[in-house]
Amino acid sequence: MRERTGPGTWTTAVRALAALLLVGAVLVGVERYAAQDRPDDKLIEGPYASLLAASTDLGPAREQTIEFTAGLTGTFRPAALIDWAHEQSLTVRWRPGDDWAVVEGSPAAVERAFDVSVRDYRGKMGQLFYASPHQPAVPEHLHAEVSGLGRILSYTPHHLSRPDHIPLDVPDRGLGPDALLRTYNADELVRNGVTGKGITIVIFAFDGFRQSDLDKFTTMFGLPQFTPEVIGGSPGEPRGELSMDLQVAHAIAPDARKVVVNARPTVEGGGGYRKIGEMLEDTDRRFPGAVWSFSIGWGCDKLLTAADLSPVRSALRTAQEHGTTAFNASGDLAGMECR
């Protein structure tokens, strides 16, 4: 026998359905607020926003621990920052003498402490990373210790050029050792016996090289043969750029010691600029007073804050105090890296 229903029963059902819809709307609204609807002054604009907009939002970050950098106002122990972070279920890593520290903790703890959202993303090239569309702000009572905070971002954009095209106005589609020396006004130095003896040249690289290419180069131009030292394992498959850098360095300074440092781990996972700083510190310990060549690009400067670069600046200062000279490429895209 079918149960009889009346107007009162329908009214109850409609109310129940409306309540469920309301709860669903509230949950969706809470999730949307957590992801995007923070105060407008915290939203990061420009290339950073474009990066996230071009990537697929995979939802709340699922990493156990995330990190970002805090720039400090001095090299003293940031006691207030350490105590406050502990209260927020966060930790601070700091070394005596550093003017920067690393703040780390679970995504949920970072969100609560800084009123931001942290999401997982998949980039257009398939790279997976976490990021916050919001810039964390320094709590008011920490301004005496903390000068600024870095981005919450585990993706370090990098660029490697493949020398597929050589301008037609380069003689014979390339410059031999003699032409290179004349181009850089170094031929007089060579005539006076300055050939790099006693100098170490360190090249930081994302790609590898073939020893057979270097042997062919030295044989063709009558230069001493050489085998570069490799630190950190091969950076990757030979793509041409590292071979070209090694050949240019050898043509101008044939008696210098050549070292290749694998820079690829700096762009794998989070903490990219902290890792770059650690790589530079290790290189300085191994080869104090060397000449450094960065023929690579670590992405767009507008993605970063000054705090992000603190570990790199600190490592460069220390290395320069030990006699190191560092040369950095201005960008293969002529200042358009942020596009």
SEROMI-75937 format. One record per atom (N, C-alpha, C): residue in three letters; z, y, x. Coordinates in steps of 0.02 Angstrom, whole numbers, plus 50000, padded with zeros to 5 digits. Atoms other than C-alpha are relative to their C-alpha. Example, Ala and Ser with C-alpha at 12.3 -4.5 7.8 and 13.67 -1.06 7.14 Angstrom:
# residues 2
ALA500004994150045;ALA503904977550615;ALA500005006050045;SER499974994149958;SER503574994750684;SER500375005549961;
//
This chain:
# residues 339
MET500004994150043;MET500005000050000;MET500005006250045;ARG500054994049959;ARG499465016750075;ARG500555004949984;GLU499464995250010;GLU500855029450104;GLU499715006449972;ARG500224993950032;ARG500685044749997;ARG500215006150041;THR499844993949965;THR500605061750079;THR499925005949954;GLY500034994150041;GLY500865078750006;GLY499925006350041;PRO500094993749964;PRO500665097150053;PRO500535001150053;GLY499474998949951;GLY502355097250140;GLY499874996050064;THR500145004249941;THR501825083050255;THR499465003250043;TRP500544996649962;TRP500215092050305;TRP500265006250037;THR499734994049967;THR501185107950341;THR500404998250062;THR499615002349942;THR502365098450456;THR499544997950057;ALA500475002349949;ALA500895090450547;ALA499665005950035;VAL500344994249971;VAL500015107150571;VAL500475003750047;ARG499524996549958;ARG501605114950640;ARG500114996250065;ALA499905004049939;ALA501845100450761;ALA499415000850047;LEU500604999149958;LEU500045102050820;LEU500005006950032;ALA499984993249973;ALA500255120850843;ALA500505000550057;ALA499494999949947;ALA501835117950944;ALA499744996850064;LEU500295003449941;LEU500925105651058;LEU499495004550035;LEU500504995549971;LEU499495117951083;LEU500345005850037;LEU499644994549968;LEU500735131751123;LEU500294997850067;VAL499725002649937;VAL501615120851253;VAL499454999250051;GLY500555000949953;GLY499935116451329;GLY499765006650028;ALA500234993449977;ALA499425134651337;ALA500495003050050;VAL499504997449954;VAL501075139151420;VAL499944996650068;LEU500065003649937;LEU500855125451551;LEU499395002250038;VAL500614997649967;VAL499075130951587;VAL500115007050028;GLY499864993249977;GLY499675148951599;GLY500445000150062;VAL499565000449942;VAL501065144151720;VAL499614997950062;GLU500405002449944;GLU499835134551830;GLU499535005550024;ARG500464994649980;ARG498595149051826;ARG500385005550036;TYR499604994949966;TYR499975161251872;TYR500174997850071;ALA499825002549934;ALA500535150152015;ALA499425000250048;ALA500585000449955;ALA498765148952081;ALA499725006850016;GLN500384993949989;GLN498065166352059;GLN500355006449980;ASP499784993850030;ASP499045178851956;ASP500625002950032;ARG499464996649965;ARG500225185352088;ARG499845007450001;PRO500144992849997;PRO500385204052116;PRO499365001550038;ASP500654998449971;ASP498695211752157;ASP500045002150073;ASP499954997549931;ASP499345219552318;ASP500074994350050;LYS499955005749955;LYS499575202052389;LYS499344996250007;LEU500645003549995;LEU497805195952356;LEU499625002450061;ILE500404998449941;ILE496765195252515;ILE499285000849980;GLU500694998750020;GLU495045202752495;GLU499534998950060;GLY500485000449945;GLY493465203152602;GLY499784993050015;PRO500265006649980;PRO492805188152701;PRO500484994349984;TYR499515005250016;TYR494425178552671;TYR499914997849927;ALA500105001650070;ALA494185179552483;ALA499334996549990;SER500665003150006;SER492345175052505;SER500034992750023;LEU499925006949977;LEU492845159452604;LEU500294995649945;LEU499695004050053;LEU493975153452464;LEU499554999449939;ALA500445000250058;ALA492725157952328;ALA499424995250011;ALA500565004549985;ALA491375147852417;ALA500244992850008;SER499725006749991;SER492555132752432;SER500234997449932;THR499775003250061;THR493135120452300;THR500764999650000;ASP499285000250007;ASP494925122652241;ASP500214993049977;LEU499795006850016;LEU495735105352244;LEU500704999749969;GLY499345000050031;GLY497385110852168;GLY500565001650050;PRO499434998349957;PRO499135113652239;PRO499984996050066;ALA500005003349934;ALA499315109652425;ALA500454993950000;ARG499625006349999;ARG499905091852456;ARG500274998250069;GLU499745001549933;GLU500335092852641;GLU500775000049998;GLN499275000149996;GLN502125088652686;GLN500265006450031;THR499784994149964;THR502245103552803;THR499415004650013;ILE500504995049983;ILE501235119552823;ILE500325005150046;GLU499724995249952;GLU501425133352952;GLU499595006450001;PHE500354993749985;PHE500985151352991;PHE500425003850050;THR499684996549944;THR501425163853126;THR500345006449977;ALA499654993750011;ALA502675177953124;ALA499995004050065;GLY499964995649942;GLY502435192453244;GLY500685003350002;LEU499334997349993;LEU504085198853313;LEU499995006950032;THR499964993349973;THR504625216353361;THR500235000150073;GLY499775000549931;GLY505335210253527;GLY500024992850022;THR499965006849973;THR505655195153635;THR500704997049994;PHE499325002650011;PHE507455192853579;PHE499994994849944;ARG499965005350050;ARG508005178253471;ARG500015002949929;PRO500024997350068;PRO507535181753288;PRO500524996749955;ALA499445003450034;ALA509245176753221;ALA499965000949924;ALA500024998850072;ALA509035184953050;ALA499444996049967;LEU500565003950027;LEU507345176653023;LEU500194992649997;ILE499815007149997;ILE508035159653075;ILE500504998449944;ASP499495001150051;ASP509545161252959;ASP499705000349930;TRP500314999350066;TRP508515167352811;TRP499544994049985;ALA500455005750010;ALA507225153552835;ALA500404993749982;HIS499585005850015;HIS508605140452835;HIS500235000249927;GLU499804999450069;GLU509215147152668;GLU499434998549952;GLN500595001250042;GLN507435145352601;GLN499714993050011;SER500235006849984;SER507275127252662;SER499385000250046;LEU500534999449951;LEU506095133052800;LEU500304999550069;THR499775000149931;THR506205131352988;THR499595005050041;VAL500344995349955;VAL505735143253130;VAL500004997050069;ARG500065002249930;ARG505075137853299;ARG499885006250043;TRP500044994149956;TRP505345150853436;TRP500224997950069;ARG499805001249931;ARG505425150253626;ARG500265006550031;PRO499744994049967;PRO506465162353729;PRO499455003650039;GLY500514995949967;GLY505365176553790;GLY499385001249960;ASP500604999050041;ASP504035174953654;ASP500115005749950;ASP499974994850052;ASP503645189553538;ASP499664997549936;TRP500275003050060;TRP503065177553402;TRP500384993549986;ALA499685006250020;ALA503725162553306;ALA499574996649948;VAL500365003850051;VAL503075149053190;VAL500484998449944;VAL499625001650060;VAL503735147653013;VAL499684994049967;GLU500295006050030;GLU503515130652933;GLU500464997049948;GLY499625003250053;GLY504055120552783;GLY499524997049950;SER500425002950052;SER503415112052627;SER499625005649963;PRO500354994950039;PRO502105121152522;PRO500445003149945;ALA499584997450054;ALA503365122652380;ALA500525004950026;ALA499504995549971;ALA504675130552493;ALA499685006650021;VAL500354993849981;VAL503405143152562;VAL499845004149938;GLU500174996350061;GLU502845147652386;GLU500615003649972;ARG499394996950027;ARG504635150852329;ARG500235005850044;ALA499724995049955;ALA505125160652483;ALA499595006450002;PHE500434994149991;PHE503615172252488;PHE499625001949937;ASP500334998550063;ASP503045172352306;ASP499244999950006;VAL500725001149992;VAL501315165652348;VAL499834993149973;SER500215006750016;SER500295150552298;SER499634997150060;VAL500345003449945;VAL499635137752423;VAL499594994449970;ARG500475004750031;ARG498105127552376;ARG499634995950053;ASP500465004049959;ASP497025113852450;ASP499295001849982;TYR500704998350011;TYR495175117652471;TYR499544995350039;ARG500545003449963;ARG493565108952521;ARG499455005150012;GLY500524995149984;GLY492345120352613;GLY499304997449988;LYS500705001750013;LYS490465120452595;LYS499744994650047;MET500205005149952;MET490285109652751;MET500444993849997;GLY499585005950010;GLY491555097052686;GLY500685000350032;GLN499354999449966;GLN493045103452787;GLN500575000749948;LEU499424999750044;LEU494745100952702;LEU500535004450033;PHE499494995549973;PHE496075114352724;PHE500445002749945;TYR499584996650048;TYR497535122752640;TYR499965007550013;ALA500034992749994;ALA497585141452608;ALA500375003149942;SER499734996050054;SER498455154652507;SER499555006049989;PRO500404993950013;PRO497415168052420;PRO500415006350007;HIS499554994349996;HIS498925179352444;HIS500275000850071;GLN499704998549934;GLN499625187752600;GLN500765000149993;PRO499274999750004;PRO501475183952626;PRO500255006650030;ALA499714993749977;ALA502515199652647;ALA500664998750036;VAL499375000549964;VAL503945202052768;VAL500575002449955;PRO499434997750039;PRO505605202652672;PRO500305006450030;GLU499774993349980;GLU506345220052679;GLU500544999650055;HIS499445000249952;HIS507915214952775;HIS499814997050067;LEU500225003049936;LEU506875206552913;LEU499545004650040;HIS500474995549966;HIS505835221852962;HIS500225001750071;ALA499774998449933;ALA506925225053114;ALA499804994750051;GLU500185005649956;GLU506415208053185;GLU499284998049995;VAL500675002750013;VAL504735203753107;VAL499515005749988;SER500504994750007;SER503235215153131;SER499454998349951;GLY500535002050046;GLY502035205153024;GLY499954992549996;LEU500105007250010;LEU501525188152958;LEU499264998350001;GLY500695002349997;GLY499945178252985;GLY499774997249933;ARG500275003150060;ARG498825170252856;ARG500264992949992;ILE499855007050015;ILE499295154052771;ILE499334996649992;LEU500685002649998;LEU497695145352820;LEU499954994750055;SER500055005349950;SER497375128752908;SER499294998950025;TYR500705000649978;TYR495505131552936;TYR499865005650050;THR500194995149949;THR494955140153097;THR499245000050007;PRO500734999949995;PRO493125145053079;PRO499795000650073;HIS500254999649931;HIS492135142653239;HIS499244999549998;HIS500734999749998;HIS490345144953290;HIS499754997750068;LEU500315002449939;LEU489295135853419;LEU499255000849994;SER500724998950003;SER487535141453456;SER499624994450035;ARG500455004749969;ARG486135129553495;ARG499425004050029;PRO500534995749970;PRO484935137853620;PRO499304997249986;ASP500665002750019;ASP483375132553523;ASP499455005050015;HIS500524995049993;HIS482465149053544;HIS500185004650058;ILE499914995449943;ILE482275159053704;ILE499495005649992;PRO500464994450010;PRO481525176553687;PRO499404999750047;LEU500625000449962;LEU479735177853746;LEU500005004750061;ASP500014995249944;ASP480145192553861;ASP500414997550059;VAL499665002949942;VAL481215181253973;VAL499484996650043;PRO500535002949957;PRO480105176754123;PRO500024992450000;ASP500075007249998;ASP479475158854114;ASP500504996549954;ARG499545002750049;ARG480625156053964;ARG500694998350029;GLY499355001349970;GLY482135155954079;GLY500065003650066;LEU499884996749936;LEU482935163454234;LEU500264994950051;GLY499765004249946;GLY483105153754396;GLY500585003150035;PRO499414997349965;PRO484595155954513;PRO499865006750034;ASP500144993649966;ASP483765169854616;ASP499935005749950;ALA500084994850051;ALA483275179454459;ALA500675001749968;LEU499344998750028;LEU485025177454389;LEU500405004550046;LEU499634995949952;LEU485785184554548;LEU499755007250000;ARG500274993150002;ARG484605199554542;ARG500195003449935;THR499854997150065;THR484905202254356;THR500715002749996;TYR499304998050002;TYR486785203254381;TYR500235003650064;ASN499854996249939;ASN486665212854546;ASN500484996250046;ALA499555004149958;ALA487515198354636;ALA499664997450062;ASP500365002749942;ASP486175194554765;ASP500295002750065;GLU499704997049940;GLU486985206554890;GLU500654996350019;LEU499385003749986;LEU488635197154872;LEU499854993450035;VAL500175006549971;VAL487805180554911;VAL499775000950072;ARG500234998749931;ARG486945187955064;ARG500585001350047;ASN499404998649959;ASN488675193355124;ASN500494994150000;GLY499595006049996;GLY489345175755103;GLY500504999049944;VAL499555000850057;VAL490245177854936;VAL499674995049952;THR500315005350041;THR489825161254849;THR500504996549955;GLY499515003150045;GLY491405157554750;GLY500484995250034;LYS499565004749965;LYS492295147554884;LYS500735001949988;GLY499294998850012;GLY494145145854840;GLY500145002449929;ILE499924997650068;ILE493845151454659;ILE499914994249951;THR500085005050054;THR494055140654503;THR499735003549938;ILE500294997450062;ILE492945144154352;ILE500144995049945;VAL499835004350057;VAL493605137154188;VAL499565002049941;ILE500414998750059;ILE492415135554040;ILE500294996149942;PHE499745003150061;PHE493155132153868;PHE499414998349955;ALA500615002350033;ALA491935122053765;ALA500134995949938;PHE500005004250059;PHE491575113853598;PHE499514994250006;ASP500495005349993;ASP490125103153659;ASP500034997150071;GLY499975003349936;GLY489815091453806;GLY499415001650044;PHE500564999049954;PHE488595090253951;PHE499794993250028;ARG500245006049966;ARG487545077054039;ARG499985001450075;GLN500004999249928;GLN487845074954225;GLN499294999850027;SER500695000549976;SER486015070254245;SER499635006649994;ASP500314993350007;ASP485505087554181;ASP500225004550057;LEU499754995849945;LEU486625095954310;LEU499694997850066;ASP500305002549937;ASP485945084654449;ASP499275002350006;LYS500704997949998;LYS484155088854401;LYS499965007550016;PHE500004992849988;PHE484575107454400;PHE500135001550074;THR499844998549930;THR485365107354574;THR499454997650047;THR500555002549959;THR483955096854646;THR499405004649996;MET500594995850009;MET482605107854573;MET500065006650038;PHE499924993449970;PHE483355123854645;PHE500354999750069;GLY499715000649933;GLY484075117054807;GLY500725002350006;LEU499304998150001;LEU485895120054760;LEU500444994050015;PRO499555005649989;PRO487405109454808;PRO500144996449934;GLN499845003750061;GLN487725095554684;GLN500745001049983;PHE499304999150022;PHE489315096854581;PHE500134995849937;THR499785003650060;THR490285087054450;THR500615003649972;PRO499434996350028;PRO491405097554337;PRO500594995449983;GLU499415003450025;GLU493195092254304;GLU500055001249925;VAL499944999450073;VAL493515088954119;VAL500734998949980;ILE499315000350023;ILE495215092454041;ILE500014998849924;GLY499945001350072;GLY495635084753872;GLY499454995749972;GLY500535004350024;GLY494175072753862;GLY499375004049983;SER500634996650014;SER492365076653821;SER500045003849934;PRO499974996150062;PRO492215090653691;PRO499554997449945;GLY500465002450052;GLY490795081753601;GLY499324998350030;GLU500685001649978;GLU488955077653609;GLU499695006050036;PRO500354994449966;PRO487895088053730;PRO499535003549951;ARG500444996150044;ARG487055101953632;ARG499645005650037;GLY500384995249960;GLY486465113153773;GLY500405005950025;GLU499674993849982;GLU487675127653776;GLU500454999150062;LEU499565001149942;LEU488955120353897;LEU499604998750063;SER500435001349941;SER487585113954013;SER499735006650027;MET500264993549979;MET486845131454016;MET500545004150034;ASP499454996249970;ASP488535139454052;ASP500164997450070;LEU499855002949935;LEU488875127354195;LEU499465001650051;GLN500544998649954;GLN487165130154271;GLN500005007350022;VAL499984992949982;VAL487325149054264;VAL500585001350049;ALA499434999149956;ALA489055148354343;ALA499864997250070;HIS500145003149935;HIS488445136754480;HIS499465003850037;ALA500534996249967;ALA486895147254515;ALA500295006250033;ILE499724993949973;ILE487955162754544;ILE500564998650050;ALA499445001649956;ALA489465154454626;ALA499984992550016;PRO500105007249987;PRO488885137654697;PRO500594996650034;ASP499445003149965;ASP490465134854800;ASP500655000249959;ALA499404999750041;ALA491685138054657;ALA500144993249967;ARG499805006050035;ARG492655124054576;ARG499885001149925;LYS500154999250071;LYS492045121154396;LYS500424995249959;VAL499575003950044;VAL493215115154259;VAL499795001249928;VAL500154999650072;VAL492825111354076;VAL500634998149962;VAL499425001450042;VAL494245112353949;VAL499754998749929;ASN500195001850068;ASN493995103653782;ASN500385004349951;ALA499694995550048;ALA494335116953650;ALA499964997549929;ARG500105002350068;ARG493865106453499;ARG500654998649962;PRO499395001250038;PRO495665101253454;PRO500295006349968;THR499724993950029;THR496055119553417;THR499755001349930;VAL500284998950067;VAL494965118853260;VAL500084993949956;GLU499875006050040;GLU495605102153196;GLU500695000449970;GLY499364999450034;GLY496985104353067;GLY500285007150004;GLY499714993450002;GLY498195118853051;GLY500245002550067;GLY499724997049939;GLY498985130453178;GLY499485001650053;GLY500554999149953;GLY497315134953257;GLY500155004850057;TYR499894995049947;TYR497825150653352;TYR500624998450040;ARG499455002649961;ARG499485142953402;ARG499744994950051;LYS500295005149955;LYS498475128453475;LYS499595003350055;ILE500384996549949;ILE497325140553564;ILE500475002850053;GLY499514997449953;GLY498835149053642;GLY500284994550045;GLU499745005649961;GLU499535132153697;GLU499494997550050;MET500535002149955;MET497855127453772;MET499945004750059;LEU500044995149946;LEU497805143553872;LEU500614999550047;GLU499415000949958;GLU499595141053933;GLU499934993950045;ASP500105006049960;ASP499175123453991;ASP499495001250055;THR500524998649950;THR497605129554080;THR500285004550055;ASP499694995549951;ASP498605143354166;ASP500454996150047;ARG499565004149957;ARG499865130554229;ARG499594995750048;ARG500415004449959;ARG498485119154295;ARG499615003950053;PHE500464996349956;PHE497365132554371;PHE500205007550002;PRO499794992949999;PRO498335148754403;PRO499515004350039;GLY500454995349966;GLY497255163554449;GLY499264998349993;ALA500715001950010;ALA495635155554386;ALA499625005449962;VAL500444995850041;VAL494155164354306;VAL499854996049936;TRP500105003550063;TRP494035159754121;TRP499375002649965;SER500594998250039;SER492435159554018;SER500054997049930;PHE500005002350070;PHE492465158653828;PHE499315001349971;SER500684999250028;SER490665155853778;SER499984996849931;ILE499955002850067;ILE491205151153603;ILE500295005449955;GLY499714995350047;GLY491715160353446;GLY500484996449954;TRP499505002950044;TRP493295156653348;TRP499995003849933;GLY500064997450067;GLY492645164753190;GLY500085007449991;CYS500024993050022;CYS492845180953097;CYS500695003350008;ASP499364996649988;ASP494185193453150;ASP500315002549934;LYS499734997450063;LYS494355199652970;LYS500364994749959;LEU499625005350033;LEU495065182752918;LEU500735000150022;LEU499365000649966;LEU496585186053027;LEU500435006349993;THR499564994349991;THR498085197353050;THR500195000350074;ALA499774999549931;ALA498825203553213;ALA500494994550017;ALA499515005249987;ALA500215190753194;ALA499664993450017;ASP500355006349985;ASP498955176353195;ASP499824999550073;LEU500245000149931;LEU498355181353367;LEU500575000850052;SER499444999149953;SER500095183753443;SER500054994550052;PRO499965005249948;PRO500115166653530;PRO499455000650052;VAL500564999349954;VAL498405170153607;VAL500125005950047;ARG499874994049959;ARG498865187753667;ARG500544998550051;SER499455001649955;SER500485181253742;SER499774995650058;ALA500255004549948;ALA499605167253837;ALA499535003750048;LEU500464996249957;LEU498255179153901;LEU500395004750047;ARG499604995549959;ARG499555191653963;ARG500314996350059;THR499675004049947;THR500475178154061;THR499484997850052;ALA500525002349954;ALA498865171254136;ALA499745005750043;GLN500244994349962;GLN498285188554188;GLN500515002250052;GLU499484998649950;GLU499955191354274;GLU499954995350060;HIS500095004949946;HIS499535175954377;HIS499335000750036;GLY500634998749966;GLY497855183154429;GLY499384997749964;THR500585002450038;THR496725175954295;THR499595005849972;THR500464995350032;THR495195185654236;THR499654996149944;ALA500285003450058;ALA494585180954061;ALA499405003949973;PHE500614997050029;PHE492825184253995;PHE499874996649934;ASN500105002850067;ASN492535182053809;ASN499345002449971;ALA500644998250031;ALA490855181653720;ALA500125004949942;SER499934995050053;SER490595196353602;SER499774997349933;GLY500235003050063;GLY489825184753471;GLY499264998850001;ASP500715001750000;ASP488175175653456;ASP499625003549945;LEU500334996950058;LEU487825184553291;LEU500035007650004;ALA500024992749989;ALA487985202053365;ALA500455003749951;GLY499524996550043;GLY489535207253268;GLY499964998249927;MET500075001950070;MET489015198553107;MET500334993349986;GLU499665006450009;GLU490175183453124;GLU500324999549931;CYS499655000250064;CYS491075188352963;CYS499544998949940;ARG500455001450056;ARG489525185452859;ARG499934992649988;
//
